[in-house]
């Protein structure tokens, strides 16, 4: 059955990096990604189940990998060859138990929390992070009875969502999908969980002016998370939520999802300046503010976006790095001089919400149903059109799209190339 496999091939990796310099996603055809006639992986042991994917999203970290621009930091945390795809809605193939202990019937729909933590790896005792429910911070993602892989979609033993042959997932990763959620809603649950984790980690206050850099899928879902948490009383409603977006459709979505104001990316610093009644410093291409936003969410993760965030955050403010960065060069003088907190926000696990502990994925499933975030899924493709799909995802903003996903129900026959 059609399966996309990413292999360790340095020549192809380098070629993809060159081609992607003309646009993200354009290097898929020369990258180490191959379409093969694959089979589902073997079950690694007790508590594991086969999952037949329905939809699997293409996210920024996938694009970074295919573009040959992912950080070498991850080399020890993945195993080759792997099947990409960690944003997954699918059906379990037998009776299973969810992460919360609830039964899931055979053919029931599930979403997968992709982090391959201690429980999935049969490691006992649990590492300190897993013992606290902070699975995103698991210290054992390169150990245990399966090969290294920080997530499903980056591990040779589990498979991933970009396969019509299916994958395997541990019961600690499984969450039942309520009937009221569409498949499109469900495939947004994983990035929603990332956004919720970032929004809660920021510790927002009612007096805060918040800026969001980037309005792709992750940026828009971060806006949705901040707005929804505030509207349900789970977090403070900031004084202002300002969003910088390159494209008109992104600005429209941002305001629909709860932004106070969405405007062109180049105007974001000026909007912060007006809101905070602060001043501009110097005459550089990046607007540096003497004061600034209390919290800036960087949902891009590039050198330019981090520089922009540091230029518009106030002294002792917070920059939350939501978008995945790579090896970049950034002047950290403003971080030092203004005593700014730079906070990484990776993945999910268990959150402290209104003095209660809640699983990030449970909260994300609730939000996906409340806001019908499947509306952000702009296009789906069969696996045998993967070059077109990845190219579309890489140019989503320019093409008026948000989320692009593979539809695993559209094709099953292998067509190796």
N, C-alpha and C positions, 0 to 999 in steps of 0.2 A: 504494500500500500504506500501511497505517496508520503514521503517523509523528507524533511529538510534536515541535513546534518552539517554541522560546522566542525571542520577538521583542523588539526594543527598543521598549517602550511604557511611558512613565513613569506614565501614568494608571493602567494596570493594575498596575504595580509598586506604586504607592502603595495601591491598593485591596487588593492581597494583603497588604500590611504591616498594614493595619487589621484585616482579617479574621483573619489569623494571630495577632493578639493574644489571640484566644479559644482558640487551640490550634494548634500547628505542623501544617502540612499542610492546614488548612481553607481556605486561600486559593487552592488550585490552580485552582478554577473561575473565579476572577476575575483570576488572574495572567496574564502575557503568554504562557502556555503554551497552544498550540492543537493539536488533532488534525487533521491534514491527510492528503490522499492524496499521499504523497511518493514520490520516486525516489532511488535511491542516488546519491551524489555521483560526479563524474568522478574517475578516477585522476589524482593530481597529477603522476605521472611514474614513472620507473624505480624499482624497489624497493617500489612500493606494490601492495597487493592488496585485493580486495574480501572483506569478511567478513560472513557472514550470522549475526546474533546469535541465540542460543538463549535465554539468560537475561541480564538486565541489572538490577543492583541499584539501589535507591533509598537514597542515603546522606545523611549529615548536611549535606554541602555542597550537595547537590541541594535538600534541604529549605530550607536557608538562602536559596538563590536564589529558590525558588518562594514563600517567605514574605516576600520583599522585604526581607530582612535581611542580605544579603551585603555585604561591605565595598566601598566605592568604590575601594579600592586595586586591585581586579581589573579596573576598567573598561578600562584600556589593554592588558590581557592576555587579553581575549576578543574575539570578533567575532560579529556578529549577521547574520542569524538563525542560531542553532545548535540542533542536536539534542542534548539532554542524554543522559547515560548513559555513565559511564566504568568501571563495574564490569561487565565483559563476558566471557562465554564464548560462543564462536560457532564457525563453520566457515569456513575459507578456501575461496574459490571456484575457485582454481587452485593449481598447485604453487607452493610458497613456500619461503623460507628463514627459519629462526628467528633470534632475536637472537644466539644462540650459534653460528650458522652451520650448524645441522643442517637437513636437508630436511624439509619438511612436505608431505604429499601433498594433492592437491585433496580437499575435503570433510573434511580432518582438523580435529579440534577444537583451538582455540587460546584462550588468554587474552591480553588486550592490556595491556601496560604503557602507560598512556595519555599520559604526558608526551611532548609534541611537542618533542623536543630537536634539537640541531644536525644530527644525521644525518638525521632525518626532514625537516628543513627545507632540506637540501642546502647547508649552510653549511660552508665550509672556509676557513681552518683551524677546527677545533673550538674552542669557548670553553674556558677553563681547567677548568671544572667537568666538561664532557662528556669532555674529554681524560683526566680521572681516573676516568671512569665514574660520576660523581655527577650523573646526568641530572636528578634532581629539582631541582638548583641551576642548571640551564641558564640562561645569560644572554641567550639569543636567541629566547625563546618569542614575541616580538612581531615577528620578522623572518623573512627567507627567502622561499621561493617559494610558501608558503601564508600565509593571513591569520593575524593574531594568535590565539593560543589556548594557554594554558598546558598544556592537556590535550585529548585527544579527549573530546568531550562539551561542549566550550566553544569550538570552532572551527568557523566557517561552512563550511570546505572539506572537513572530514573526515567529517561526520556523527557520530552517536553511537549508543549502544546502545538507545535508546528508539525504534527504527524497525524495522519489519518489512521495509523496503526494503533495509536493510543499510547498511554504512559502509565506509570505506576505512582501511587501517592500513599503516604502513611496516614493512618486515621487521625493523627495529630494535626494534619494539614487540611482536613476535609470540613467544609461547612455546607449545610443543606441550603439550597436556593428556594426561597418561598415561591409559591405558585404565582403570586402577583408580580414577580419580577420577570421581565422578558430576558431572553438570552443576551440582548444588547445591554440591558441594565446590568446583568450579572458580570459581563466581561469587564465592566468598569470598576468592579469592587476592589480589585487589587490596587490600582492606582489611587482609588479613593481612600483606601487604608493608609497609603503613604501620605496623602494630603492631610488626613485627620491626625496622623501621628505628628506631622510637622506643626499643624495648627495648635495642638495641645501642648507640644513641647515649648512653644513660644511664650506661654504664660501671659496671654494678652490681658490688658486692663481697659476699663471703660474710657479712660482718658487718652488712650493710644491713638496716634496716627500711624496707620499701617500702609506700607507700599509693597506691591507685588510686581516683580520684574518677570515678564514672560507670561503669555496667555495661550500656550499650547495646552495639551490635555492636562498636564500636571498643574500648570498655573491656574487654569479654570477650575479644576477640582479643589485646589487650595482655597480659592475664593469661595466656592460652594461650602467647603468644610468650615471655614471661619464663620460664614453667614449662618449656616445651619446650627452649629454649636451655640452661637449666640441666641438664635431664635428659639431654641429649645431649653434655654437656661443652663446649659452645660458649661458655658464659658462666657466671659465678658463680651459685650458688643463694643467693638472699638469705636472711637469717636468718628473715624473716617477710614475707609478701605479704598485705597487708590491703586489702580491697575494700569501698567504700561503694556500696550499691545501693538504689534506692528501692523495688524490688518483689521479692517473694519468689522468683519464678521466676528473676530475675537473680542473686539470691544463690545459688540452687541451681546455676545454670550456672557461676558464678564458682568455686565450690568444686570442681565436677566438672572444671573446666579447670585447676586447680592452685593456687587461693588457699588460704593458710593459714587465713584466716578471712574470711567475707563477712557483712556486717551492714548494718543500715539506715544510710543516708547520714548521718543526724543523730548516729550513734554512732561514726563513723569516728575523729574526733579523740580521743574517750575511749579507744578501742582503742589508738591510737598512744601516748597518754599512759601507759596501763598498761604497754604493751610497753617503753617507753623510761624508765619511772619518772621522768617529768618532772612539771611543775606547770602548772596553768592560770593565766593572767594576766588580771586584770580580770574584769568581769561582763557582757561584751557578748554579743550573740546568736551571734556566731561565736566558737567556742572558740579562744583564742590560747594556744599552748603555749610554755613557757620553753625547752624543748628541741624534740624532735619527730622526724619521720621523716627518714631520710637522703635519700630520693628520693620525690617525689610526682609521679605521672602524672595530669595533668588531661585526661581524655578527654571533657570537655564543651565547654570553651572559652568559658564565659559569665563575666560579671563576678563573679557569686557563686562560681563554682567556682574562679576564680583567687584570689579573696580567701580562700576556704577553704584552698587549697593553700599560700598564703603564711603562713597562720595556723598550719599544722600541720607545716611543714618546719623542721628545725633550722637553727641558724646555720651558714652556709657549705654548706648542703645544696643540692639541685637540684630545681627544678620543671620537668618536661618537659611542654610544651604540645602534646598530641596532637590534641585536638579543635580544629576551626577556629574562631578567634575572629572577631569583627567589630569595629565601632567601639564600644568599651566604656569605662566609667569605673571605674578601679581605683586604690585608694590604694597607691602603691608605697613608702611609708615602710618597711614591713618588709623589702622587697627591699634597700633601701639600708642600713638599720640592721643587718640580720643577714647582710649580704654574701651573699645568696642568688643562685645562678645560675639564670636563667630561660632555658630551652633550647627553641627551636622544633623540632618534628619533623614535617617535611612530606615526603610521598611516599617515595621509594626510589631505588635506583640500584645501586651496588656497595658491599658492606659488608666491613669487615675483621673476620674471624671466625677466632679461634685462629690468628693469623699467616698466614691465607690470604685471598685476595680471592674473594668469591662474590657473584653477582647476587642482589639481594633477592628477585626473583620466583622464582628457582630454589629458594631456601630456603622461600619461601611455598608453592610447589607441594608440596614435601616435607612441610611441616607440615600442609597441608590434607589430604593423604592419610593421614598418621599419625594425626591426630585426628578425621578425617571432619567437618570444620567445616561441611559442608553441613547438618548437624543443626540449625544455627542459622537456616536459612531456614524461616521460619514460614508464609509465604503467598506465592503468585504470582498475578498478574493479567494479563489481556490489556490491550493498550494502550487499547482503547475504554472501559475502566473506570478510567481514570487518576485521576479525582478520588477514587474510592474507594480506590485503591491508595496514593495520596499521603497521604490522610487516615489510612489504616491505619499507614503508615510513621511519620507524625508522632505517632501515639498508640500506637506499638508497645509501649512499656513498660506503659502502663496497660491494654492489651488482652492482656497475657501473651505478647507476641511479641518477636522479636529482629530478624531481617532480613526485609524485604519486597522482592520483585523483580518485574519484568515478565517474562512468558513470551511470547517473540516467536513461538512456534510456534502460539499459540492463535488468532491472527487475522491476516489478510493484506489484506482489502479495506479501502479507505479509507472513512471516514465523516466528512468535514469538518464542522466546526461553526463 
